[in-house]
């Protein structure tokens, strides 16, 4: 027992010194195999992330064996930083092949973790396998949501079709993840597949649809957003609808009356505030 306590104290003390030094270290440099080992032993996501970032350019074959198991860690942040670090090593190709093979197996947890790794690797040739896994009913909602997230991180034109394709499905978790992924794709402006989701049965989907339309700056969604602002029972949806109308600079003649009413009398102070702000951004 005394030995365990001493070891834990040593880990904490070492990490305290290591993290304090990180502030003055050159980004991507200043680590060591011992520092990586101690950070992993701590189990702290912050410590592991900090040390692996400092170890970006560290030449350490032994560290690969230490870091690789982290891609199956329960903590998503740890999985992602481990994948980011491994993607910069000579083993990247082998790990990518291993992750792609996981997508052909029925294990949802392994597939979820594989998606996180492939997303961090940003390899366009992973898109077909991730797209197929995104619609594979064998996998859990969580795993499929991570497929969508990975496609969003790869962020190439080829990811748009599979992400748009799942918006018509029944899984709210997957639809929300797909819309979040689509929001990060530069130049995407077509919200025609998103507008219908403002009538979805799940408020989380309706709220994300409003955010997506605002992010796309797609004025074709104005009527659906006005209807959501006026009639949706969720203040979260109404809030995002008001914000989106301002972001797309909706026509004052179309959106103005609904925003004025919301600004004056909506039950939610957040909706009133965002409606007031949106009124100043409408097009004339």
C-alpha positions in Angstrom: 0.0 0.0 0.0 2.8 2.4 0.9 4.5 1.6 -2.4 1.3 2.4 -4.4 0.9 5.7 -2.6 4.6 6.6 -3.2 4.2 5.8 -6.9 1.1 7.9 -7.3 2.8 10.8 -5.5 5.8 10.5 -7.8 3.5 10.5 -10.9 1.6 13.6 -9.7 4.9 15.4 -8.7 6.5 14.6 -12.1 3.4 15.7 -14.0 3.3 18.9 -12.0 6.9 19.7 -13.0 6.3 18.5 -16.6 3.1 20.6 -17.2 4.7 23.7 -15.6 7.6 23.4 -18.0 5.3 22.9 -21.0 4.3 26.6 -21.0 7.9 27.6 -21.8 8.7 24.7 -24.1 8.6 25.0 -27.8 5.4 23.6 -29.2 5.9 20.0 -30.3 9.2 19.6 -28.5 10.6 19.1 -25.0 9.2 15.7 -24.2 10.9 12.4 -23.4 10.0 8.7 -23.3 9.8 8.9 -19.5 7.5 11.9 -19.6 5.2 10.1 -22.0 5.1 7.0 -19.8 4.3 9.0 -16.7 1.6 11.0 -18.4 -0.1 7.8 -19.6 0.3 6.2 -16.1 -1.6 9.2 -14.7 -4.7 8.4 -16.6 -5.4 12.2 -16.9 -6.7 13.3 -20.3 -5.2 16.7 -19.9 -1.8 15.3 -18.9 -1.7 12.9 -21.8 -2.9 15.4 -24.3 -0.3 18.0 -23.1 2.6 15.5 -23.2 1.8 14.0 -26.6 1.6 17.4 -28.1 5.0 18.1 -26.7 6.2 14.8 -28.0 5.0 15.5 -31.6 8.5 15.4 -33.0 9.9 13.0 -30.4 11.8 10.0 -32.0 10.8 7.1 -29.8 9.9 3.7 -31.1 9.0 2.5 -27.6 6.5 5.3 -27.3 4.5 3.9 -30.2 3.8 0.7 -28.1 2.9 2.9 -25.1 0.5 5.2 -27.1 -1.2 2.7 -29.4 -3.4 1.1 -26.7 -4.8 4.6 -26.0 -6.9 4.5 -29.2 -9.2 2.2 -27.3 -9.3 4.3 -24.2 -12.8 5.0 -22.8 -12.1 8.8 -22.9 -12.7 10.2 -26.4 -10.2 13.0 -26.0 -7.5 10.5 -25.2 -8.4 8.4 -28.2 -8.2 11.4 -30.4 -4.9 12.8 -29.2 -3.4 9.3 -29.4 -4.6 9.0 -33.0 -3.3 12.4 -33.8 0.2 11.4 -32.5 0.3 8.1 -34.2 -0.7 9.6 -37.5 2.7 11.4 -37.5 4.6 8.1 -37.1 5.8 5.5 -39.6 3.1 3.1 -38.3 0.3 5.3 -39.5 -0.5 3.2 -42.6 -0.7 0.0 -40.6 -2.9 1.5 -38.0 -5.2 3.0 -40.7 -5.6 -0.5 -42.3 -6.3 -2.0 -38.9 -9.0 0.6 -38.3 -10.6 0.1 -41.7 -10.8 -3.6 -40.9 -12.6 -2.9 -37.7 -15.4 -1.2 -39.7 -16.1 -4.6 -41.3 -16.6 -6.2 -37.9 -19.8 -6.2 -35.7 -18.2 -4.6 -32.6 -19.7 -1.2 -32.2 -17.2 0.0 -29.6 -14.2 -1.0 -31.7 -15.8 0.6 -34.8 -16.5 3.8 -32.8 -12.9 4.0 -31.8 -11.8 3.2 -35.3 -13.9 6.1 -36.6 -12.2 8.5 -34.1 -8.7 7.4 -35.4 -9.6 7.7 -39.0 -11.1 11.1 -38.5 -7.9 12.3 -36.9 -5.9 10.9 -39.8 -7.9 13.0 -42.3 -7.3 10.4 -45.1 -9.8 10.9 -48.0 -9.5 7.2 -49.0 -11.2 6.3 -45.7 -14.4 7.9 -46.8 -16.1 4.9 -48.6 -15.6 2.6 -45.6 -16.8 5.3 -43.1 -19.8 6.1 -45.4 -20.8 2.4 -45.5 -20.4 2.1 -41.7 -22.5 5.2 -41.2 -25.6 3.3 -42.6 -24.8 -0.1 -41.1 -27.6 -1.0 -38.8 -25.3 -3.5 -37.0 -23.6 -0.5 -35.3 -25.0 1.4 -32.4 -26.3 5.0 -32.7 -23.2 6.2 -30.9 -20.8 4.4 -33.2 -22.6 5.7 -36.3 -22.5 9.2 -34.9 -18.8 8.9 -34.6 -18.7 7.8 -38.3 -20.4 11.0 -39.1 -18.0 13.0 -37.0 -15.1 11.4 -38.7 -16.4 12.2 -42.1 -16.8 15.8 -41.0 -13.2 15.9 -40.0 -12.0 14.6 -43.3 -14.1 17.4 -44.8 -13.9 16.6 -48.5 -16.7 16.9 -51.1 -17.1 13.2 -51.1 -18.4 13.2 -47.5 -21.4 15.4 -48.3 -23.6 12.8 -50.0 -23.3 10.2 -47.2 -23.9 12.8 -44.5 -26.9 14.2 -46.3 -28.2 10.7 -46.9 -28.7 9.9 -43.3 -30.7 13.0 -42.6 -33.8 11.2 -43.8 -33.3 8.3 -41.4 -35.0 7.6 -38.0 -32.0 7.9 -35.7 -31.9 11.3 -34.0 -28.4 10.8 -32.6 -27.0 10.1 -36.1 -29.0 13.0 -37.7 -27.7 15.5 -35.2 -24.1 14.2 -35.6 -24.4 14.4 -39.4 -25.6 18.0 -39.3 -22.8 19.0 -37.0 -20.4 17.4 -39.4 -21.9 19.2 -42.4 -21.6 22.6 -40.6 -17.8 22.3 -40.8 -17.6 21.7 -44.5 -16.4 24.9 -46.2 -18.6 26.3 -49.0 -21.6 24.1 -48.2 -24.8 26.2 -48.6 -27.6 23.9 -49.7 -30.0 23.3 -46.8 -32.7 21.7 -48.8 -32.3 18.4 -47.0 -32.1 20.1 -43.6 -35.2 22.3 -43.7 -37.6 19.4 -43.4 -36.0 18.4 -40.1 -37.4 21.5 -38.5 -40.6 19.4 -38.3 -38.8 16.4 -36.8 -40.3 14.7 -33.7 -37.1 15.2 -31.7 -36.4 18.7 -30.4 -32.6 18.1 -30.6 -32.9 17.4 -34.3 -35.0 20.5 -34.9 -32.6 22.7 -32.9 -29.6 21.4 -34.9 -31.5 21.9 -38.1 -31.9 25.6 -37.3 -28.3 25.9 -36.4 -27.3 24.2 -39.6 -29.4 26.5 -41.8 -28.0 29.5 -40.1 -24.5 28.2 -40.6 -25.2 27.6 -44.3 -26.7 31.1 -44.7 -29.3 29.5 -46.8 -32.3 31.9 -47.2 -34.4 29.1 -48.8 -35.0 27.9 -45.2 -36.6 31.2 -44.2 -40.3 30.0 -44.2 -39.5 26.8 -42.2 -37.5 28.9 -39.6 -40.3 31.4 -39.3 -42.7 28.6 -38.6 -40.4 27.1 -36.0 -40.0 30.5 -34.3 -43.8 30.9 -34.2 -45.0 27.5 -33.3 -42.3 25.2 -31.9 -42.9 24.2 -28.3 -39.2 24.1 -27.5 -37.6 27.4 -26.4 -34.3 25.9 -27.6 -35.6 25.4 -31.1 -37.2 28.9 -31.2 -33.9 30.4 -29.9 -31.9 28.8 -32.7 -34.5 29.7 -35.3 -34.4 33.3 -34.3 -30.6 33.3 -34.5 -30.6 31.5 -37.9 -33.0 34.1 -39.4 -30.5 36.8 -38.5 -27.5 34.7 -39.8 -29.2 34.2 -43.2 -30.2 37.8 -43.3 -33.8 36.8 -44.1 -36.1 39.2 -45.8 -37.6 41.7 -43.4 -41.0 41.4 -45.1 -41.0 37.6 -44.5 -39.3 37.2 -41.1 -39.8 40.6 -39.6 -43.3 40.2 -38.1 -42.5 36.9 -36.5 -39.2 38.2 -35.0 -40.9 41.3 -33.7 -43.6 39.2 -32.0 -41.0 36.9 -30.5 -38.8 39.8 -29.3 -41.8 41.4 -27.6 -43.7 38.4 -26.1 -41.9 35.0 -26.3 -42.0 33.3 -22.9 -38.2 32.7 -23.1 -35.9 35.6 -22.4 -33.3 34.0 -24.6 -35.6 33.8 -27.5 -36.6 37.5 -27.0 -33.0 38.5 -26.9 -31.9 36.6 -30.0 -35.1 37.8 -31.9 -34.2 41.4 -31.1 -30.7 40.9 -32.3 -31.9 39.1 -35.5 -34.2 42.0 -36.4 -31.1 44.3 -36.8 -29.7 41.9 -39.4 -32.6 41.4 -41.8 -32.3 42.3 -45.5 -34.6 45.0 -46.8 
